[in-house]
Amino acid sequence: MRRGSRALRIGDYESLWGTDGVLAYLRTQAEESIAVILNLTAERRSLHLPEGVTGAALISTGIREPGSAVAGLLELEPDEGVVIALTR
């Protein structure tokens, strides 16, 4: 996945919405924006994406299917990581 994404390889880095054991960051290159969201706890966590931020899951270590829509409230399984292609 990294080889196919300029944002993941060389994109700018920006810390996002990290709270309560959740780390989230954005990688952006030109028109491509990828969010990486990691639940670093052994418990379920919820993360509210900012209004107007939507996307599609590219890959997840949980049960989330690739291509599934992501918007609003994001529920994370324990120790789950998800990579999201954002559309703003």
N, C-alpha and C positions, 0 to 999 in steps of 0.2 A: 504494500500500500504506500509506503513512504517513497519508493522509487517513482510511483505514478503521480505523486502530488508535489508540486513545486512549493506549496504552502508548508507542507511538513518538512521538506528538505531545507529550504532557504528562507521561508517566510518570517515576517516579523513576529515577535512573541509579545503577548499581552496577558497578564494575570486577570482572571475573571472571578466571579461569584463564589470563591472558596469560603465555606463556612462549615463548622461542626464536623470536621473530619473529611470534608469533600474538597478536593483540589480541582480547579477548572482553569484552563487556559486556552487562548486563541492563537492560532497561527494563520497569518494572512499574507498572501502574495498576489498582487494584481487583483483580479476579481474572485479569487478562490479564498474562502474562509473556512477553516476547520477548527472545531472546538473539541478539546480532549477533556473529559470529565471522569475523575477517579474518586470512588468511595474508598477511603483508606481505613475504614472501620469494619468490624465484624458484625455490624448492625445495618438494617435498612436505613436509608437516608432519602430525603426529598430535597429537590432543588428547584426553585422557581426561576425559569428562564425569563429574562427581561421581556416586557411586552413588545411584540413585533418580531422577536427572534424565533425563527423556525428553521427546521432542517430535516435531514434524513440520516438515520443511523448508518454508518458505513460498516462498523464492526463493534461487537460488544462481547465482554467476557461473561455476560449473563444470558438471559433468555430472549433478549431483544433481537428481532429478526433484522438482517441487513435490508435497508430500504424503508424501514418503518418510519413513519412521520414522528417528529419530535417537536413539541411546542408546549408552552405553559409550564405545567408541573411535571418534572422529570423524577420518576421513582427509581432509585438505585438499589439493587440487591447488595448484600454484604460483599465487600471486596470487589465490586463490579467496576469495570472501566468501560467507557463508551466513547467512540470517536464519531463526531457528527459533522456532516457537510452542511454548512449554514446557508440559508437563503434569506436575505433581508429585504 
